[in-house]
Every structure is written in structure tokens, then in C-alpha cells.
Amino acid sequence: MSENEKSFKKLMLRIGAAMLVFIAAFNVLSVLYEIFDILIFLIFEEPVSVIVSETLYALVYSAAFLIPAVLLARHCKDDGVPLIKGARLSLETPLYIIVGIACSLAFAYINADLVSIFNYSDFSSELLWNEDYGAPYKIFLQLITTAVVPGIFEEVLFRGVMLAKLRPYGKTAAILISAVMFALMHQNAEQFLYALAAGIVLGFIAAETGSLLTCILVHFTNNAFSVFEQALLSNGEGQKYIIFNFAVELAIVICGIVCAIGLIFMYYERKKNDFSDDVFEKDLTPLTENGEKLSAASAVRLFFSPTVIIFVVIAVLNAVTMIFGSILFSLLT
């Protein structure tokens, strides 16, 4: 085994361990949140109870991602690989945002068709994600917990730290591995496919721009769009809303295709006069003595470290459990 392969194997052990820390932190903090949430609604009346509850949830969610991100960055600090933390924005940022939303919409429809046989949408809307959008302040709180917090802290972990540390082993490997871990993190069959697609898009943006802020803005905008869609669905007028919503989504997908073509054109134009290894240039040269990057076969083989296998098994089991729950829900309703 080459030094590059040994280094990659060690990194995958650490990434898998970080994801196990995430699962442990999220579950422990969620239990504590549920306990305090009961007390909050016993002590306070609305709207104070809702505001305090959602604020506490935002803190719990933030901590669940920040803890493994800090641990992973700390344990990999001796590798000399810089984190993705750029704050610069380019003229291409609006294009990335539109493409990101369009990809998410397209794959959300595909994914919905795939999981429709399990009656998953009814199950998740009734029991899992039954949010209240009845008042303006509740919509604002949903924006915080669904768009702002995930947009920042999920990006810090998966693109800011994980993708950056994987980058020396090849751009493709870094984008795909961080995207797969991002999709598995949701532990939800209903979200897997479009989370994977979103992870690939966000990974490409991170690798090309080196700007974590751009990734955060794309992630935030996509989730915020979903929040406003759900708010309109809750307060809309049936068929009128469905027609309006479809027209808006179709327009976004069309604009996304146009913007994607524009980005591809700009990408290849830039590459004609750019001989560096993207925004990272020579900071991320391969670790092998012969100057060759990790092969695809080696990356796949070494990806399945013991900690990653455990994480994958837990994520898949949770997703399967939710599928069985949806089947049971459909039989009882």
C-alpha cells in the first residue's frame, strides 16, 4: 500500500468516526431537546413557547454538526490541507443558486416517484415533518431552522472540512464522497437522491470557487425556497396554488438549464487559460512519491473503512425503519 493510500485510509477512518460522532451527538441532543421542549410548552404560552422551542432546536441542530466538524478539522490539522473558508463571491454566484435549486427540484420529483410506492410522502407529512406555517413568525422560525442553520452548519462540515480534506486525492473523489456522506447523513429514503444531487452540485461549487459562503448561499436559498413553497401550500387555495407552484418550478428548472449551460461554457473557457489545479493550486499536490493521484479503484476500496461501514449501516437501517413505518402507516390509514 502506497503512502497516499495509507493516508486516504486514515482519513476515511476519521471521516467515518466524525459521522458516528454526529449521529451520537444528534440523538443525545435530540432526547435532551424533547425533554426541555415538553417543559417549555408547560411553562410558556404561544408565541413564546414556539419561539423558545424553535430557538433551542436551532442550537441543538447547529451543535450536532459543529462538534464533528471541529473534531475532524482538529484531528486532520497536521496534514497541511487548508479548509474551505473563503468568503468571496463572484458574478457566477446567482447562476450557481439557480442551478442548485433547479437540480434539487428535478431530483426531488424523481425521488418522489421512486418512494411513492411506500406512501412515504403522506407518512412524512403527517408524522415526521408536520410543520405549522399559520403565522408569519412561524414562517420566519422555519426559515431559521430549515434554511439558515442547515445552510451554515451542514456546509461547514461537508464542504468546509470534509471535502477540503479529501481534495488532495482528486476533485472527483472529494465531491462524490462528501456528497454520499451528505446524503446518508439524512438517513431518509425520501431525501437521499436529491440530497446526493445537491451534494454533488455543492461539492463542485466548493471545488471550483473555494468559497464556503457561496455554498452556504446556494444551500440556504434552496431550503428557503422549500419553506416558502410549504407555506404557500398550507395557506394556498388548492388547485390555484398547484398550477402556480408548477409554473414557478418549471420556470426555475428552465432557467437552471440555461444557467448550467452558461456555467459549463465559462468553466471550459476558464480552463483554456488556467493550468493550475483549480482554486487550490499547488496546496493539494498528491502525497505519493511518483506524483500520481489516488486511483478510482483504490478510492472505492479504501472508502469502506470500519467507521464508514458502521455509519452506512446505521444510516441505511434508519432509512429502512422509516420505510417500514410508512408502509405500516398506509395500512392503518
C-alpha atoms as a printed R data frame, in Angstrom:
    type eleno elety resid chain resno       x      y       z
1   ATOM     1    CA   MET     A     1   0.000  0.000   0.000
2   ATOM     2    CA   SER     A     2   1.420  3.382  -1.039
3   ATOM     3    CA   GLU     A     3   1.783  6.324   1.327
4   ATOM     4    CA   ASN     A     4  -1.068  8.033  -0.493
5   ATOM     5    CA   GLU     A     5  -3.370  5.045   0.069
6   ATOM     6    CA   LYS     A     6  -2.383  4.812   3.730
7   ATOM     7    CA   SER     A     7  -3.122  8.499   4.179
8   ATOM     8    CA   PHE     A     8  -6.501  8.180   2.447
9   ATOM     9    CA   LYS     A     9  -7.422  5.139   4.543
10  ATOM    10    CA   LYS     A    10  -6.575  7.060   7.700
11  ATOM    11    CA   LEU     A    11  -8.675  9.994   6.539
12  ATOM    12    CA   MET     A    12 -11.686  7.768   5.809
13  ATOM    13    CA   LEU     A    13 -11.396  6.290   9.317
14  ATOM    14    CA   ARG     A    14 -11.544  9.817  10.702
15  ATOM    15    CA   ILE     A    15 -14.438 10.861   8.443
16  ATOM    16    CA   GLY     A    16 -16.415  7.769   9.446
17  ATOM    17    CA   ALA     A    17 -15.670  8.488  13.112
18  ATOM    18    CA   ALA     A    18 -16.828 12.100  12.659
19  ATOM    19    CA   MET     A    19 -20.123 10.895  11.182
20  ATOM    20    CA   LEU     A    20 -20.604  8.481  14.094
21  ATOM    21    CA   VAL     A    21 -19.992 11.412  16.440
22  ATOM    22    CA   PHE     A    22 -22.640 13.317  14.503
23  ATOM    23    CA   ILE     A    23 -25.193 10.512  14.943
24  ATOM    24    CA   ALA     A    24 -24.403 10.189  18.651
25  ATOM    25    CA   ALA     A    25 -24.487 13.952  19.232
26  ATOM    26    CA   PHE     A    26 -27.688 14.409  17.258
27  ATOM    27    CA   ASN     A    27 -29.513 11.617  19.091
28  ATOM    28    CA   VAL     A    28 -28.351 12.640  22.564
29  ATOM    29    CA   LEU     A    29 -29.098 16.301  21.952
30  ATOM    30    CA   SER     A    30 -32.470 15.406  20.409
31  ATOM    31    CA   VAL     A    31 -33.500 13.486  23.537
32  ATOM    32    CA   LEU     A    32 -32.497 16.437  25.712
33  ATOM    33    CA   TYR     A    33 -34.378 18.761  23.366
34  ATOM    34    CA   GLU     A    34 -37.557 16.679  23.601
35  ATOM    35    CA   ILE     A    35 -37.395 16.785  27.400
36  ATOM    36    CA   PHE     A    36 -36.889 20.544  27.527
37  ATOM    37    CA   ASP     A    37 -39.467 21.038  24.784
38  ATOM    38    CA   ILE     A    38 -42.156 19.483  26.968
39  ATOM    39    CA   LEU     A    39 -41.183 21.770  29.828
40  ATOM    40    CA   ILE     A    40 -41.158 24.815  27.545
41  ATOM    41    CA   PHE     A    41 -44.766 24.264  26.458
42  ATOM    42    CA   LEU     A    42 -45.808 23.638  30.069
43  ATOM    43    CA   ILE     A    43 -44.230 26.879  31.262
44  ATOM    44    CA   PHE     A    44 -44.880 29.284  28.374
45  ATOM    45    CA   GLU     A    45 -47.845 30.144  26.197
46  ATOM    46    CA   GLU     A    46 -47.726 30.807  22.455
47  ATOM    47    CA   PRO     A    47 -45.981 32.510  20.794
48  ATOM    48    CA   VAL     A    48 -43.208 32.482  23.423
49  ATOM    49    CA   SER     A    49 -43.253 28.682  23.715
50  ATOM    50    CA   VAL     A    50 -42.884 28.225  19.943
51  ATOM    51    CA   ILE     A    51 -40.077 30.806  19.695
52  ATOM    52    CA   VAL     A    52 -38.116 29.280  22.595
53  ATOM    53    CA   SER     A    53 -38.669 25.751  21.297
54  ATOM    54    CA   GLU     A    54 -37.515 26.556  17.748
55  ATOM    55    CA   THR     A    55 -34.517 28.516  19.048
56  ATOM    56    CA   LEU     A    56 -33.486 25.564  21.198
57  ATOM    57    CA   TYR     A    57 -33.884 23.222  18.217
58  ATOM    58    CA   ALA     A    58 -31.672 25.507  16.106
59  ATOM    59    CA   LEU     A    59 -28.960 25.364  18.779
60  ATOM    60    CA   VAL     A    60 -29.206 21.566  19.020
61  ATOM    61    CA   TYR     A    61 -29.037 21.165  15.248
62  ATOM    62    CA   SER     A    62 -26.069 23.529  14.992
63  ATOM    63    CA   ALA     A    63 -24.148 21.709  17.711
64  ATOM    64    CA   ALA     A    64 -24.768 18.291  16.141
65  ATOM    65    CA   PHE     A    65 -22.869 19.390  13.007
66  ATOM    66    CA   LEU     A    66 -20.349 21.735  14.600
67  ATOM    67    CA   ILE     A    67 -18.996 19.128  17.042
68  ATOM    68    CA   PRO     A    68 -17.916 16.572  14.384
69  ATOM    69    CA   ALA     A    69 -16.691 19.389  12.098
70  ATOM    70    CA   VAL     A    70 -14.378 20.746  14.804
71  ATOM    71    CA   LEU     A    71 -13.169 17.270  15.758
72  ATOM    72    CA   LEU     A    72 -12.457 16.296  12.140
73  ATOM    73    CA   ALA     A    73 -10.618 19.559  11.435
74  ATOM    74    CA   ARG     A    74  -8.619 19.239  14.659
75  ATOM    75    CA   HIS     A    75  -7.554 15.627  14.060
76  ATOM    76    CA   CYS     A    76  -6.548 16.424  10.477
77  ATOM    77    CA   LYS     A    77  -4.728 19.671  11.215
78  ATOM    78    CA   ASP     A    78  -1.316 18.029  10.726
79  ATOM    79    CA   ASP     A    79  -1.975 17.172   7.054
80  ATOM    80    CA   GLY     A    80  -1.318 20.699   5.853
81  ATOM    81    CA   VAL     A    81  -4.539 20.855   3.821
82  ATOM    82    CA   PRO     A    82  -6.349 24.199   4.152
83  ATOM    83    CA   LEU     A    83 -10.046 24.252   4.946
84  ATOM    84    CA   ILE     A    84 -12.530 25.769   2.511
85  ATOM    85    CA   LYS     A    85 -13.426 29.004   4.249
86  ATOM    86    CA   GLY     A    86 -13.358 31.639   1.533
87  ATOM    87    CA   ALA     A    87 -15.918 34.427   1.826
88  ATOM    88    CA   ARG     A    88 -15.547 35.794  -1.672
89  ATOM    89    CA   LEU     A    89 -18.477 35.871  -4.068
90  ATOM    90    CA   SER     A    90 -18.279 36.008  -7.841
91  ATOM    91    CA   LEU     A    91 -20.590 37.096 -10.625
92  ATOM    92    CA   GLU     A    92 -21.356 33.399 -11.126
93  ATOM    93    CA   THR     A    93 -22.926 33.032  -7.648
94  ATOM    94    CA   PRO     A    94 -26.534 33.795  -8.781
95  ATOM    95    CA   LEU     A    95 -26.122 31.200 -11.540
96  ATOM    96    CA   TYR     A    96 -24.979 28.604  -9.023
97  ATOM    97    CA   ILE     A    97 -28.002 29.389  -6.838
98  ATOM    98    CA   ILE     A    98 -30.481 28.916  -9.703
99  ATOM    99    CA   VAL     A    99 -28.794 25.701 -10.875
100 ATOM   100    CA   GLY     A   100 -28.761 24.371  -7.326
101 ATOM   101    CA   ILE     A   101 -32.496 24.933  -6.840
102 ATOM   102    CA   ALA     A   102 -33.286 23.514 -10.296
103 ATOM   103    CA   CYS     A   103 -31.280 20.330  -9.617
104 ATOM   104    CA   SER     A   104 -32.949 19.900  -6.253
105 ATOM   105    CA   LEU     A   105 -36.419 20.284  -7.786
106 ATOM   106    CA   ALA     A   106 -35.712 17.863 -10.620
107 ATOM   107    CA   PHE     A   107 -34.307 15.153  -8.391
108 ATOM   108    CA   ALA     A   108 -36.997 15.743  -5.754
109 ATOM   109    CA   TYR     A   109 -39.638 14.782  -8.346
110 ATOM   110    CA   ILE     A   110 -37.654 11.734  -9.447
111 ATOM   111    CA   ASN     A   111 -37.101 10.685  -5.855
112 ATOM   112    CA   ALA     A   112 -40.787 11.225  -5.004
113 ATOM   113    CA   ASP     A   113 -41.792  8.854  -7.797
114 ATOM   114    CA   LEU     A   114 -39.353  6.221  -6.552
115 ATOM   115    CA   VAL     A   115 -40.615  6.310  -2.958
116 ATOM   116    CA   SER     A   116 -44.314  6.784  -3.847
117 ATOM   117    CA   ILE     A   117 -44.885  3.021  -3.672
118 ATOM   118    CA   PHE     A   118 -44.308  3.260   0.087
119 ATOM   119    CA   ASN     A   119 -46.833  6.087   0.603
120 ATOM   120    CA   TYR     A   120 -43.840  7.912   2.066
121 ATOM   121    CA   SER     A   121 -44.999 11.452   1.392
122 ATOM   122    CA   ASP     A   122 -48.204 11.055   3.423
123 ATOM   123    CA   PHE     A   123 -46.269  9.359   6.229
124 ATOM   124    CA   SER     A   124 -43.608 12.073   6.422
125 ATOM   125    CA   SER     A   125 -46.050 14.965   6.131
126 ATOM   126    CA   GLU     A   126 -48.361 13.582   8.808
127 ATOM   127    CA   LEU     A   127 -45.888 12.218  11.362
128 ATOM   128    CA   LEU     A   128 -42.350 13.411  10.630
129 ATOM   129    CA   TRP     A   129 -42.387 16.918   9.198
130 ATOM   130    CA   ASN     A   130 -45.802 18.252  10.153
131 ATOM   131    CA   GLU     A   131 -44.783 21.914  10.446
132 ATOM   132    CA   ASP     A   132 -47.058 24.844  11.215
133 ATOM   133    CA   TYR     A   133 -46.936 27.819   8.818
134 ATOM   134    CA   GLY     A   134 -50.066 29.503  10.107
135 ATOM   135    CA   ALA     A   135 -48.493 32.756  11.313
136 ATOM   136    CA   PRO     A   136 -45.738 34.954   9.809
137 ATOM   137    CA   TYR     A   137 -43.455 34.484  12.823
138 ATOM   138    CA   LYS     A   138 -43.715 30.701  12.395
139 ATOM   139    CA   ILE     A   139 -42.593 31.011   8.776
140 ATOM   140    CA   PHE     A   140 -39.647 33.113   9.962
141 ATOM   141    CA   LEU     A   141 -38.734 30.473  12.543
142 ATOM   142    CA   GLN     A   142 -38.920 27.766   9.879
143 ATOM   143    CA   LEU     A   143 -36.533 29.805   7.754
144 ATOM   144    CA   ILE     A   144 -34.074 29.860  10.652
145 ATOM   145    CA   THR     A   145 -34.289 26.153  11.490
146 ATOM   146    CA   THR     A   146 -34.712 24.813   7.940
147 ATOM   147    CA   ALA     A   147 -32.641 27.212   5.820
148 ATOM   148    CA   VAL     A   148 -30.225 29.340   7.864
149 ATOM   149    CA   VAL     A   149 -28.922 26.755  10.336
150 ATOM   150    CA   PRO     A   150 -28.571 23.806   7.907
151 ATOM   151    CA   GLY     A   151 -27.201 26.130   5.229
152 ATOM   152    CA   ILE     A   152 -24.375 27.203   7.511
153 ATOM   153    CA   PHE     A   153 -23.518 24.206   9.652
154 ATOM   154    CA   GLU     A   154 -24.077 21.403   7.148
155 ATOM   155    CA   GLU     A   155 -21.833 23.264   4.719
156 ATOM   156    CA   VAL     A   156 -19.165 23.793   7.368
157 ATOM   157    CA   LEU     A   157 -18.951 20.030   7.973
158 ATOM   158    CA   PHE     A   158 -19.372 18.595   4.476
159 ATOM   159    CA   ARG     A   159 -17.806 21.219   2.218
160 ATOM   160    CA   GLY     A   160 -15.782 23.360   4.621
161 ATOM   161    CA   VAL     A   161 -13.963 20.462   6.282
162 ATOM   162    CA   MET     A   162 -14.724 17.064   4.713
163 ATOM   163    CA   LEU     A   163 -14.411 17.978   1.030
164 ATOM   164    CA   ALA     A   164 -11.326 20.100   1.709
165 ATOM   165    CA   LYS     A   165  -9.557 17.218   3.426
166 ATOM   166    CA   LEU     A   166 -10.493 14.818   0.615
167 ATOM   167    CA   ARG     A   167  -9.370 17.220  -2.119
168 ATOM   168    CA   PRO     A   168  -5.708 16.080  -2.340
169 ATOM   169    CA   TYR     A   169  -6.904 12.672  -3.551
170 ATOM   170    CA   GLY     A   170  -8.686 14.106  -6.565
171 ATOM   171    CA   LYS     A   171 -11.551 16.512  -7.196
172 ATOM   172    CA   THR     A   172 -13.975 13.792  -8.336
173 ATOM   173    CA   ALA     A   173 -13.333 11.600  -5.288
174 ATOM   174    CA   ALA     A   174 -13.728 14.575  -2.939
175 ATOM   175    CA   ILE     A   175 -17.013 15.701  -4.494
176 ATOM   176    CA   LEU     A   176 -18.575 12.220  -4.696
177 ATOM   177    CA   ILE     A   177 -17.512 11.010  -1.238
178 ATOM   178    CA   SER     A   178 -18.634 14.188   0.529
179 ATOM   179    CA   ALA     A   179 -21.926 14.053  -1.414
180 ATOM   180    CA   VAL     A   180 -22.551 10.403  -0.472
181 ATOM   181    CA   MET     A   181 -21.861 11.134   3.192
182 ATOM   182    CA   PHE     A   182 -24.126 14.184   2.973
183 ATOM   183    CA   ALA     A   183 -26.954 12.098   1.501
184 ATOM   184    CA   LEU     A   184 -26.526  9.282   4.023
185 ATOM   185    CA   MET     A   185 -26.492 11.813   6.851
186 ATOM   186    CA   HIS     A   186 -30.196 12.481   6.218
187 ATOM   187    CA   GLN     A   187 -30.955  8.790   6.993
188 ATOM   188    CA   ASN     A   188 -34.123  9.205   4.986
189 ATOM   189    CA   ALA     A   189 -35.061  7.426   1.743
190 ATOM   190    CA   GLU     A   190 -37.306 10.319   0.732
191 ATOM   191    CA   GLN     A   191 -34.383 12.735   0.771
192 ATOM   192    CA   PHE     A   192 -31.475 10.542  -0.364
193 ATOM   193    CA   LEU     A   193 -31.465 11.068  -4.140
194 ATOM   194    CA   TYR     A   194 -31.868 14.824  -4.231
195 ATOM   195    CA   ALA     A   195 -29.557 15.225  -1.231
196 ATOM   196    CA   LEU     A   196 -26.961 13.288  -3.238
197 ATOM   197    CA   ALA     A   197 -27.558 15.517  -6.275
198 ATOM   198    CA   ALA     A   198 -27.382 18.646  -4.123
199 ATOM   199    CA   GLY     A   199 -24.171 17.367  -2.518
200 ATOM   200    CA   ILE     A   200 -22.573 16.875  -5.928
201 ATOM   201    CA   VAL     A   201 -23.603 20.363  -7.073
202 ATOM   202    CA   LEU     A   202 -22.399 21.973  -3.839
203 ATOM   203    CA   GLY     A   203 -19.177 19.961  -3.955
204 ATOM   204    CA   PHE     A   204 -18.469 21.142  -7.483
205 ATOM   205    CA   ILE     A   205 -19.100 24.737  -6.418
206 ATOM   206    CA   ALA     A   206 -16.749 24.345  -3.443
207 ATOM   207    CA   ALA     A   207 -14.026 22.772  -5.570
208 ATOM   208    CA   GLU     A   208 -14.316 25.408  -8.300
209 ATOM   209    CA   THR     A   209 -14.725 28.565  -6.226
210 ATOM   210    CA   GLY     A   210 -13.093 27.690  -2.912
211 ATOM   211    CA   SER     A   211 -15.822 29.827  -1.358
212 ATOM   212    CA   LEU     A   212 -17.739 28.352   1.557
213 ATOM   213    CA   LEU     A   213 -20.004 31.408   1.550
214 ATOM   214    CA   THR     A   214 -21.165 30.592  -1.993
215 ATOM   215    CA   CYS     A   215 -22.080 27.051  -0.884
216 ATOM   216    CA   ILE     A   216 -23.916 28.425   2.135
217 ATOM   217    CA   LEU     A   217 -25.914 30.848  -0.020
218 ATOM   218    CA   VAL     A   218 -26.864 28.111  -2.504
219 ATOM   219    CA   HIS     A   219 -27.887 25.747   0.312
220 ATOM   220    CA   PHE     A   220 -29.803 28.463   2.168
221 ATOM   221    CA   THR     A   221 -31.651 29.666  -0.934
222 ATOM   222    CA   ASN     A   222 -32.681 26.146  -1.902
223 ATOM   223    CA   ASN     A   223 -34.045 25.363   1.576
224 ATOM   224    CA   ALA     A   224 -35.697 28.771   1.880
225 ATOM   225    CA   PHE     A   225 -37.490 28.162  -1.414
226 ATOM   226    CA   SER     A   226 -38.854 24.890   0.042
227 ATOM   227    CA   VAL     A   227 -40.055 26.699   3.169
228 ATOM   228    CA   PHE     A   228 -41.954 29.285   1.123
229 ATOM   229    CA   GLU     A   229 -43.425 26.517  -1.041
230 ATOM   230    CA   GLN     A   230 -44.712 24.722   2.039
231 ATOM   231    CA   ALA     A   231 -46.066 27.979   3.475
232 ATOM   232    CA   LEU     A   232 -47.983 28.643   0.255
233 ATOM   233    CA   LEU     A   233 -49.244 25.061   0.234
234 ATOM   234    CA   SER     A   234 -50.524 25.427   3.789
235 ATOM   235    CA   ASN     A   235 -52.210 28.756   3.150
236 ATOM   236    CA   GLY     A   236 -52.984 28.443  -0.579
237 ATOM   237    CA   GLU     A   237 -56.224 27.793  -2.381
238 ATOM   238    CA   GLY     A   238 -55.988 24.230  -3.669
239 ATOM   239    CA   GLN     A   239 -55.915 23.994  -7.466
240 ATOM   240    CA   LYS     A   240 -54.828 27.617  -7.936
241 ATOM   241    CA   TYR     A   241 -51.773 27.015  -5.786
242 ATOM   242    CA   ILE     A   242 -50.894 23.772  -7.588
243 ATOM   243    CA   ILE     A   243 -50.963 25.493 -11.007
244 ATOM   244    CA   PHE     A   244 -48.984 28.482  -9.738
245 ATOM   245    CA   ASN     A   245 -46.438 26.276  -7.969
246 ATOM   246    CA   PHE     A   246 -45.924 24.087 -11.039
247 ATOM   247    CA   ALA     A   247 -45.414 27.162 -13.240
248 ATOM   248    CA   VAL     A   248 -42.821 28.586 -10.847
249 ATOM   249    CA   GLU     A   249 -40.949 25.283 -10.575
250 ATOM   250    CA   LEU     A   250 -40.985 24.789 -14.344
251 ATOM   251    CA   ALA     A   251 -39.604 28.293 -14.839
252 ATOM   252    CA   ILE     A   252 -36.827 27.614 -12.319
253 ATOM   253    CA   VAL     A   253 -35.877 24.320 -13.991
254 ATOM   254    CA   ILE     A   254 -35.733 26.022 -17.417
255 ATOM   255    CA   CYS     A   255 -33.655 28.868 -16.002
256 ATOM   256    CA   GLY     A   256 -31.470 26.284 -14.268
257 ATOM   257    CA   ILE     A   257 -30.752 24.533 -17.570
258 ATOM   258    CA   VAL     A   258 -29.830 27.838 -19.208
259 ATOM   259    CA   CYS     A   259 -27.614 28.828 -16.262
260 ATOM   260    CA   ALA     A   260 -25.957 25.386 -16.224
261 ATOM   261    CA   ILE     A   261 -25.076 25.745 -19.911
262 ATOM   262    CA   GLY     A   262 -23.642 29.182 -19.161
263 ATOM   263    CA   LEU     A   263 -21.569 27.852 -16.254
264 ATOM   264    CA   ILE     A   264 -20.252 24.948 -18.335
265 ATOM   265    CA   PHE     A   265 -19.248 27.361 -21.094
266 ATOM   266    CA   MET     A   266 -17.469 29.650 -18.592
267 ATOM   267    CA   TYR     A   267 -15.811 26.644 -16.945
268 ATOM   268    CA   TYR     A   268 -14.206 25.421 -20.167
269 ATOM   269    CA   GLU     A   269 -13.275 28.934 -21.246
270 ATOM   270    CA   ARG     A   270 -11.506 29.433 -17.923
271 ATOM   271    CA   LYS     A   271  -9.725 26.093 -18.171
272 ATOM   272    CA   LYS     A   272  -8.230 27.034 -21.543
273 ATOM   273    CA   ASN     A   273  -6.033 29.617 -19.853
274 ATOM   274    CA   ASP     A   274  -5.712 28.049 -16.403
275 ATOM   275    CA   PHE     A   275  -3.121 25.338 -15.824
276 ATOM   276    CA   SER     A   276  -3.398 25.253 -12.016
277 ATOM   277    CA   ASP     A   277  -5.237 22.578 -10.083
278 ATOM   278    CA   ASP     A   278  -8.365 24.756  -9.627
279 ATOM   279    CA   VAL     A   279  -8.598 27.297  -6.807
280 ATOM   280    CA   PHE     A   280  -6.364 25.263  -4.510
281 ATOM   281    CA   GLU     A   281  -3.484 25.335  -6.991
282 ATOM   282    CA   LYS     A   282  -0.381 23.601  -5.570
283 ATOM   283    CA   ASP     A   283  -1.540 23.371  -1.952
284 ATOM   284    CA   LEU     A   284  -3.108 19.992  -2.629
285 ATOM   285    CA   THR     A   285  -0.449 18.111  -4.581
286 ATOM   286    CA   PRO     A   286  -0.693 14.311  -4.367
287 ATOM   287    CA   LEU     A   287   1.069 12.613  -1.490
288 ATOM   288    CA   THR     A   288   2.661  9.806  -3.455
289 ATOM   289    CA   GLU     A   289   6.315  9.871  -4.327
290 ATOM   290    CA   ASN     A   290   5.584  9.259  -8.013
291 ATOM   291    CA   GLY     A   291   3.168 12.191  -8.256
292 ATOM   292    CA   GLU     A   292   0.112 10.082  -9.166
293 ATOM   293    CA   LYS     A   293  -3.243 10.720  -7.560
294 ATOM   294    CA   LEU     A   294  -5.300  8.026  -5.914
295 ATOM   295    CA   SER     A   295  -6.960  5.769  -8.485
296 ATOM   296    CA   ALA     A   296 -10.737  5.377  -8.598
297 ATOM   297    CA   ALA     A   297 -10.461  1.672  -7.729
298 ATOM   298    CA   SER     A   298  -8.319  2.429  -4.674
299 ATOM   299    CA   ALA     A   299 -10.655  5.206  -3.560
300 ATOM   300    CA   VAL     A   300 -13.685  2.889  -3.717
301 ATOM   301    CA   ARG     A   301 -11.855  0.080  -1.927
302 ATOM   302    CA   LEU     A   302 -10.454  2.278   0.840
303 ATOM   303    CA   PHE     A   303 -13.667  4.269   1.227
304 ATOM   304    CA   PHE     A   304 -15.208  1.440   3.256
305 ATOM   305    CA   SER     A   305 -13.219  1.865   6.441
306 ATOM   306    CA   PRO     A   306 -14.672  0.223   9.595
307 ATOM   307    CA   THR     A   307 -16.093  3.508  10.877
308 ATOM   308    CA   VAL     A   308 -17.633  4.360   7.495
309 ATOM   309    CA   ILE     A   309 -19.206  0.884   7.276
310 ATOM   310    CA   ILE     A   310 -20.779  1.315  10.710
311 ATOM   311    CA   PHE     A   311 -22.100  4.743   9.746
312 ATOM   312    CA   VAL     A   312 -23.525  3.448   6.451
313 ATOM   313    CA   VAL     A   313 -25.227  0.524   8.208
314 ATOM   314    CA   ILE     A   314 -26.801  2.831  10.812
315 ATOM   315    CA   ALA     A   315 -27.974  5.299   8.145
316 ATOM   316    CA   VAL     A   316 -29.448  2.556   5.949
317 ATOM   317    CA   LEU     A   317 -31.157  0.844   8.898
318 ATOM   318    CA   ASN     A   318 -32.747  4.134   9.965
319 ATOM   319    CA   ALA     A   319 -33.926  4.762   6.405
320 ATOM   320    CA   VAL     A   320 -35.351  1.230   6.137
321 ATOM   321    CA   THR     A   321 -37.079  1.640   9.515
322 ATOM   322    CA   MET     A   322 -38.788  4.776   8.234
323 ATOM   323    CA   ILE     A   323 -39.851  2.944   5.060
324 ATOM   324    CA   PHE     A   324 -41.465  0.201   7.155
325 ATOM   325    CA   GLY     A   325 -43.102  2.918   9.220
326 ATOM   326    CA   SER     A   326 -44.572  4.413   6.058
327 ATOM   327    CA   ILE     A   327 -45.870  1.007   4.967
328 ATOM   328    CA   LEU     A   328 -47.487  0.465   8.374
329 ATOM   329    CA   PHE     A   329 -48.949  3.975   8.240
330 ATOM   330    CA   SER     A   330 -50.501  3.272   4.811
331 ATOM   331    CA   LEU     A   331 -52.036  0.021   6.102
332 ATOM   332    CA   LEU     A   332 -53.580  1.715   9.139
333 ATOM   333    CA   THR     A   333 -54.958  4.771   7.330
